[in-house]
Amino acid sequence: MQLGMIGLGRMGGNIVRRLIRAGHSCVVYDADPKAVAILAAEGATPATSLADLVEKLDQQPRAEDDVRRARELAAQGIRYMDVGTSGGVWGLERGYCLMIGGEKAAFEFLDPIFAALAPGKGDIPASRNREGRAPNVEQGYLHAGPSGAGHFVKMIHNGIEYGMMQAMAEGFDILRSKNSPRLPEAERFDLDVADIAEVWRRGSVVTSWLLDLTAEALAKDEKLESFSGVVEDSGEGRWTIEAAIEEAVPADVLAASLFTRFRSRQDHTFAEKVLSAMRLGFGGHVEAPKK
């Protein structure tokens, strides 16, 4: 199949590479001509403008990605799909978890694209009692519902991510602070947090990719001295809390994790350094300077 990609940054560029590896054709555009040239050298068709990109899309019907205009464009015969994507800078090797909204027929038409981008089953066993459910979910991509559903599911995914990261970061801060001079000397432990992270990766109930990234960062620098602890938020956490308010759903943990990121821009703890290390690990997010 053929796909047009606008934006060739940390995720866009690797999405194109993964699609090309699977035999699909990609027309690419970015405001930076160098980014276009790099992908063109790897087999993509370069476009010099948005209009040029549209002209070079030969396949019909053409598929667009913008939930905000789905209703308006439906009247013109344009079927928009919103595709929430998780995988960060590791998506090229690991694949992308896809949460997709839009017409079921459009989803089925684009299935080869989604299948190429998704991670596949890998060595993860299927959950019990899934008989009769959509098999593509076990491959790593989901038709979540009508237009907007994909981005909504991805938004809540990121809100949960905030809470998981915060819990892990605070836990390692408590472990590290067990050697604090505030404690009676007999109650102090000089704990090796890098080794604790590593042993937790092996059979514990908190095993996760976030823990993998934390263990790697701590093994490299146990004090995380290269991080300031200024933690930005990319918007999804705020929108998740807004959705919780609209739905009258209590979201104490997610709200607290968002407000902690706000506080981190004024005062930092070791926990915020752990958060920064995780964000760099999965998404390539570089800390912003303290405001």
C-alpha positions as CSV (number, residue, x, y, z in Angstrom):
1,M,0.0,0.0,0.0
2,Q,1.0,3.7,-0.2
3,L,1.1,6.1,2.7
4,G,1.8,9.8,2.9
5,M,3.8,10.9,6.0
6,I,4.0,14.5,7.1
7,G,6.6,15.1,9.8
8,L,9.7,13.0,10.0
9,G,10.9,13.4,13.5
10,R,11.6,10.8,16.2
11,M,8.5,8.8,15.4
12,G,7.5,9.8,11.9
13,G,10.8,8.9,10.4
14,N,10.9,5.5,12.0
15,I,7.3,4.7,11.1
16,V,8.3,5.3,7.4
17,R,11.3,3.0,7.8
18,R,9.2,0.2,9.3
19,L,6.6,0.5,6.5
20,I,9.3,0.4,3.8
21,R,10.8,-2.7,5.4
22,A,7.4,-4.3,5.1
23,G,7.2,-3.5,1.4
24,H,4.9,-0.5,1.5
25,S,5.4,2.8,-0.5
26,C,5.8,6.1,1.4
27,V,5.6,9.7,0.2
28,V,7.2,11.9,2.8
29,Y,7.3,15.6,3.6
30,D,8.9,17.6,6.4
31,A,9.6,21.3,7.0
32,D,13.3,20.4,7.1
33,P,14.4,19.3,3.6
34,K,17.3,17.4,5.2
35,A,14.9,15.0,6.9
36,V,13.1,14.4,3.6
37,A,16.5,13.7,1.9
38,I,17.5,11.2,4.5
39,L,14.3,9.2,4.0
40,A,14.4,9.5,0.2
41,A,17.9,7.9,0.4
42,E,16.3,5.0,2.2
43,G,13.6,4.4,-0.4
44,A,10.8,6.9,0.3
45,T,9.4,9.3,-2.3
46,P,10.3,12.9,-1.4
47,A,7.7,15.7,-1.5
48,T,8.7,19.4,-1.6
49,S,5.4,20.6,-0.2
50,L,2.0,19.4,1.1
51,A,0.5,19.9,-2.3
52,D,3.3,17.9,-3.9
53,L,2.7,15.1,-1.4
54,V,-0.9,15.0,-2.3
55,E,0.0,14.9,-6.0
56,K,2.3,12.0,-5.5
57,L,-0.3,9.8,-3.7
58,D,-1.4,7.5,-6.5
59,Q,-3.5,5.0,-4.5
60,Q,-7.2,5.5,-4.3
61,P,-9.1,6.0,-2.1
62,R,-6.7,8.2,-0.2
63,A,-6.8,7.9,3.6
64,E,-6.2,10.9,5.9
65,D,-5.5,11.1,9.7
66,D,-7.3,14.0,11.5
67,V,-10.1,13.3,13.9
68,R,-11.0,17.0,14.3
69,R,-12.3,17.3,10.8
70,A,-13.8,13.8,10.5
71,R,-17.4,14.9,10.5
72,E,-16.9,17.8,8.1
73,L,-15.0,15.7,5.6
74,A,-17.3,12.7,5.8
75,A,-19.7,14.7,3.7
76,Q,-17.0,15.0,1.0
77,G,-16.3,11.2,1.0
78,I,-13.1,11.5,2.9
79,R,-12.8,8.9,5.7
80,Y,-10.5,10.1,8.5
81,M,-8.8,7.7,10.9
82,D,-7.3,8.7,14.2
83,V,-4.5,6.5,15.2
84,G,-3.1,6.7,18.7
85,T,0.5,5.4,18.6
86,S,2.7,4.2,21.5
87,G,6.2,3.0,21.0
88,G,8.4,6.1,21.1
89,V,11.8,6.0,19.6
90,W,12.0,2.2,19.9
91,G,9.1,1.7,17.5
92,L,11.3,0.8,14.5
93,E,12.7,-2.3,16.3
94,R,9.8,-3.1,18.6
95,G,6.8,-2.0,16.6
96,Y,4.0,0.4,17.5
97,C,1.0,-0.3,19.7
98,L,-1.9,1.3,17.7
99,M,-5.3,2.5,19.0
100,I,-7.4,3.3,16.0
101,G,-10.7,5.2,15.6
102,G,-12.9,5.5,12.5
103,E,-15.1,3.6,10.2
104,K,-14.7,-0.2,10.5
105,A,-14.5,-0.5,6.7
106,A,-11.7,2.1,6.5
107,F,-9.9,0.2,9.3
108,E,-10.2,-3.0,7.4
109,F,-9.0,-1.3,4.2
110,L,-5.8,0.0,6.0
111,D,-5.2,-3.3,7.8
112,P,-1.9,-4.0,5.9
113,I,-0.5,-0.7,7.1
114,F,-1.5,-1.3,10.7
115,A,-0.2,-4.8,10.6
116,A,3.2,-3.7,9.3
117,L,3.6,-1.1,12.0
118,A,2.3,-3.2,14.9
119,P,4.7,-5.3,17.0
120,G,3.0,-8.7,16.3
121,K,2.5,-11.4,18.9
122,G,6.1,-11.9,19.7
123,D,6.7,-14.1,22.8
124,I,3.8,-12.6,24.8
125,P,1.2,-15.4,25.5
126,A,-2.4,-14.5,24.8
127,S,-4.6,-13.8,27.8
128,R,-6.9,-16.5,28.9
129,N,-10.6,-16.4,27.9
130,R,-10.0,-14.4,24.7
131,E,-11.7,-16.9,22.5
132,G,-13.8,-15.2,19.8
133,R,-12.3,-11.7,20.3
134,A,-10.5,-9.7,17.6
135,P,-7.2,-11.4,16.7
136,N,-5.5,-8.2,15.6
137,V,-5.5,-7.0,19.2
138,E,-3.0,-9.8,20.0
139,Q,-0.8,-8.4,17.2
140,G,-0.7,-5.0,18.8
141,Y,-3.4,-3.0,17.0
142,L,-7.0,-2.2,18.0
143,H,-10.0,-0.8,16.2
144,A,-11.3,1.2,19.3
145,G,-14.5,2.6,17.8
146,P,-15.7,5.5,15.7
147,S,-13.7,8.6,14.9
148,G,-12.1,10.0,18.0
149,A,-12.0,6.7,19.9
150,G,-8.4,5.9,19.0
151,H,-7.0,9.2,20.2
152,F,-9.1,9.0,23.3
153,V,-7.8,5.6,24.2
154,K,-4.2,6.8,23.6
155,M,-4.8,9.9,25.8
156,I,-5.9,7.7,28.7
157,H,-2.9,5.4,28.1
158,N,-0.6,8.4,28.6
159,G,-2.5,9.5,31.7
160,I,-2.0,6.1,33.2
161,E,1.7,6.3,32.1
162,Y,2.1,9.4,34.2
163,G,0.8,7.6,37.3
164,M,2.9,4.5,36.8
165,M,6.0,6.5,36.2
166,Q,5.3,8.6,39.3
167,A,4.8,5.6,41.6
168,M,8.1,4.1,40.3
169,A,10.0,7.3,40.7
170,E,8.8,7.9,44.2
171,G,9.6,4.3,45.2
172,F,13.2,4.7,44.1
173,D,13.5,8.0,45.9
174,I,12.3,6.4,49.1
175,L,14.9,3.6,48.6
176,R,17.7,6.0,48.0
177,S,16.7,8.1,51.0
178,K,16.9,5.2,53.4
179,N,20.5,6.3,54.0
180,S,19.4,9.8,55.0
181,P,21.1,11.5,58.0
182,R,17.6,12.3,59.2
183,L,17.2,8.7,60.2
184,P,18.8,7.1,63.3
185,E,22.1,5.6,62.2
186,A,21.0,2.1,63.2
187,E,18.0,2.4,60.8
188,R,19.9,3.5,57.7
189,F,20.5,1.3,54.7
190,D,22.9,2.1,51.9
191,L,20.8,0.5,49.2
192,D,22.0,-0.1,45.7
193,V,19.0,1.2,43.7
194,A,20.5,0.0,40.3
195,D,20.7,-3.6,41.6
196,I,17.2,-3.3,43.1
197,A,15.8,-2.1,39.7
198,E,17.6,-5.0,38.0
199,V,16.3,-7.7,40.4
200,W,12.7,-6.4,40.2
201,R,12.9,-6.9,36.4
202,R,13.1,-10.6,37.0
203,G,9.9,-12.1,38.2
204,S,8.4,-9.3,40.3
205,V,4.9,-8.0,39.8
206,V,6.2,-4.5,38.9
207,T,8.1,-5.8,35.9
208,S,7.6,-3.5,32.9
209,W,9.3,-1.6,30.1
210,L,9.4,1.5,32.3
211,L,11.3,-0.5,34.9
212,D,13.7,-1.8,32.2
213,L,14.5,1.8,31.2
214,T,14.9,2.8,34.9
215,A,17.3,-0.1,35.5
216,E,19.4,0.9,32.5
217,A,19.6,4.5,33.5
218,L,20.5,3.7,37.1
219,A,23.2,1.2,36.0
220,K,24.8,3.9,33.9
221,D,24.6,6.6,36.6
222,E,23.1,5.7,40.0
223,K,22.8,9.3,41.1
224,L,21.3,10.4,37.7
225,E,23.6,13.5,37.9
226,S,23.1,14.2,34.2
227,F,19.4,15.0,34.9
228,S,18.1,18.2,36.6
229,G,14.6,16.7,37.3
230,V,12.6,19.3,35.3
231,V,9.8,17.2,34.0
232,E,7.5,18.5,31.2
233,D,4.1,17.3,30.3
234,S,3.0,16.7,26.7
235,G,-0.7,17.5,27.2
236,E,-2.2,14.1,27.4
237,G,-2.1,14.1,31.2
238,R,-4.0,17.3,31.4
239,W,-6.6,16.1,28.9
240,T,-7.0,12.9,30.8
241,I,-7.8,14.8,34.0
242,E,-10.2,17.0,32.1
243,A,-12.0,13.9,30.8
244,A,-12.2,12.5,34.3
245,I,-13.8,15.7,35.5
246,E,-16.3,15.7,32.7
247,E,-17.2,12.1,33.5
248,A,-17.2,12.6,37.3
249,V,-14.6,9.8,37.6
250,P,-12.1,10.1,40.6
251,A,-8.5,10.1,39.3
252,D,-6.5,10.9,42.4
253,V,-3.2,9.2,41.3
254,L,-3.3,10.6,37.8
255,A,-4.0,14.1,39.0
256,A,-1.3,14.0,41.6
257,S,1.3,12.8,39.1
258,L,0.4,15.7,36.7
259,F,0.7,18.3,39.5
260,T,4.1,16.8,40.5
261,R,5.4,17.6,37.0
262,F,4.3,21.2,37.5
263,R,6.1,21.3,40.8
264,S,9.3,19.8,39.3
265,R,9.8,23.0,37.3
266,Q,10.3,24.9,40.6
267,D,11.9,22.3,42.9
268,H,13.4,18.9,42.1
269,T,13.9,15.6,43.9
270,F,15.6,12.3,42.9
271,A,12.2,11.1,41.9
272,E,11.9,13.7,39.2
273,K,15.4,12.7,37.9
274,V,14.0,9.1,37.6
275,L,11.0,10.5,35.7
276,S,13.3,12.4,33.3
277,A,15.4,9.3,32.8
278,M,12.3,7.2,31.8
279,R,11.1,9.9,29.5
280,L,14.4,10.1,27.7
281,G,14.5,6.3,27.5
282,F,11.2,5.7,25.9
283,G,10.5,8.9,24.0
284,G,13.8,10.7,23.5
285,H,12.4,13.6,25.6
286,V,15.2,16.0,26.5
287,E,14.7,18.1,29.7
288,A,13.7,21.7,29.2
289,P,15.7,24.2,31.2
290,K,14.4,25.3,34.6
291,K,11.9,28.2,34.3
